[in-house]
Amino acid sequence: MSRTTISKDILKHSHEKEPRDAKSKALLIAEVARSKHAEQIVTFHVSDLTSLADYFILCSAESDPQLRAVVDAVQDALSKEGLRPLGVEGRDSGRWVLIDYDDVILHVFNEEARAFYNLDGLWGDAPQLPLPESSDENNPVREEKGGETV
């Protein structure tokens, strides 16, 4: 392989999509989850509270097949953006799946597990990232004002 061929390969890869910032990644994940009818989607901005991530997204699914559909759709959408998770936990349990995208972590729960683990209460002091308008009544848009959600 010549030096010219190697240089062309490097250039070809250097024109890939710009990486998404944490906020746009969080919004994309939330929108994909909403498209699969996930419920009670909440996006906490936790960067000032933990070094684990910038955003935690919590959502619920009514059934195991819906939970898997949300997880699959998120992974497919982010894969198309060139993003692979650092890890996926709980996929086989059907109760709580965690997908770690480094600066954004998605938690998809069944309703019982969400109530039991109460991450909403644990991270409730964190400001919430408002999601774009939706006609879905299960996912009200909440706005941040001065570090609080209204």
HUCOR-V923266 format. One record per helix or strand of 2 or more residues. SS is the DSSP state (H for helix, E for strand). FROM is the first residue (numbers start at 1). LEN is the number of residues. Records with the same first field share a line. If there is no record, write none. Layout:
SS: FROM-LEN, FROM-LEN
This chain:
H: 3-12, 22-14, 64-17, 111-7, 119-4
E: 39-7, 55-7, 87-3, 96-5, 104-7, 127-2, 144-2, 148-2
